[in-house]
């Protein structure tokens, strides 16, 4: 069971996404970096939150294309 303070990977704020991604890897990832990705076309939900799965897929596509 989750409560309101538990982030959902399907509806993260840019700050939450940055914290999760930074903790999962060895690269420094900031909220500003996530926001820049959103401005560059990373997919968001209607409310502006990020689905971590969709965002990770977008990042992988961007890396594969060398962007």
The 8 nearest C-alpha neighbors of each residue, nearest first, counted from 0:
[[1, 2, 5, 3, 4, 7, 6, 8],
 [2, 0, 5, 3, 4, 6, 7, 8],
 [1, 3, 4, 5, 0, 6, 7, 8],
 [2, 4, 5, 1, 6, 7, 0, 10],
 [5, 3, 2, 6, 1, 7, 15, 11],
 [6, 4, 2, 3, 1, 7, 0, 8],
 [7, 5, 4, 8, 11, 10, 15, 3],
 [8, 6, 9, 10, 11, 5, 50, 51],
 [9, 7, 51, 10, 50, 11, 6, 52],
 [8, 10, 50, 7, 51, 11, 49, 52],
 [11, 9, 48, 49, 50, 7, 8, 12],
 [12, 10, 49, 48, 15, 16, 8, 7],
 [11, 13, 48, 15, 14, 16, 49, 10],
 [12, 14, 16, 15, 30, 33, 17, 34],
 [15, 13, 30, 17, 12, 16, 18, 29],
 [16, 14, 18, 12, 17, 13, 11, 19],
 [17, 15, 13, 19, 14, 18, 11, 20],
 [16, 18, 14, 20, 30, 29, 15, 19],
 [19, 17, 15, 21, 16, 20, 22, 14],
 [18, 20, 22, 16, 21, 17, 23, 15],
 [19, 21, 23, 17, 22, 18, 16, 24],
 [22, 20, 18, 28, 23, 24, 19, 27],
 [21, 23, 19, 20, 24, 18, 25, 17],
 [24, 22, 20, 21, 19, 25, 18, 26],
 [25, 23, 21, 26, 22, 20, 27, 19],
 [24, 26, 27, 21, 23, 22, 20, 28],
 [27, 25, 24, 28, 21, 20, 22, 23],
 [26, 28, 21, 29, 25, 24, 20, 17],
 [29, 27, 21, 17, 26, 32, 20, 30],
 [30, 28, 32, 31, 17, 33, 27, 14],
 [29, 31, 14, 33, 17, 32, 13, 34],
 [32, 30, 34, 29, 33, 35, 13, 28],
 [31, 33, 35, 29, 30, 34, 36, 28],
 [34, 32, 36, 30, 35, 31, 13, 37],
 [33, 35, 37, 31, 36, 32, 30, 13],
 [36, 34, 38, 32, 33, 37, 31, 39],
 [37, 35, 39, 33, 34, 38, 41, 32],
 [38, 36, 41, 34, 40, 39, 35, 33],
 [37, 39, 35, 36, 40, 34, 41, 33],
 [40, 38, 36, 37, 35, 41, 34, 42],
 [39, 41, 37, 38, 42, 36, 43, 35],
 [40, 42, 37, 36, 39, 57, 54, 43],
 [43, 41, 40, 54, 37, 53, 44, 49],
 [44, 42, 49, 47, 48, 45, 41, 50],
 [43, 45, 47, 48, 46, 49, 42, 50],
 [44, 46, 47, 43, 48, 49, 42, 10],
 [47, 45, 44, 48, 43, 10, 49, 12],
 [48, 46, 44, 43, 45, 49, 12, 10],
 [49, 47, 12, 11, 10, 44, 43, 46],
 [50, 48, 43, 11, 10, 51, 44, 12],
 [49, 51, 9, 10, 53, 52, 8, 54],
 [50, 52, 54, 8, 53, 49, 55, 9],
 [51, 53, 55, 54, 50, 56, 9, 8],
 [54, 52, 56, 50, 55, 51, 57, 42],
 [53, 55, 51, 57, 56, 52, 50, 58],
 [56, 54, 58, 52, 57, 53, 51, 59],
 [57, 55, 59, 53, 58, 54, 52, 60],
 [56, 58, 54, 60, 55, 59, 53, 61],
 [59, 57, 55, 61, 56, 60, 62, 54],
 [58, 60, 56, 62, 57, 61, 63, 55],
 [61, 59, 63, 57, 62, 58, 64, 56],
 [60, 62, 58, 64, 66, 59, 63, 57],
 [63, 61, 65, 59, 64, 60, 66, 58],
 [64, 62, 60, 61, 65, 59, 66, 58],
 [65, 63, 61, 62, 66, 60, 59, 58],
 [64, 66, 62, 63, 61, 60, 59, 58],
 [65, 61, 64, 62, 63, 60, 58, 59]]
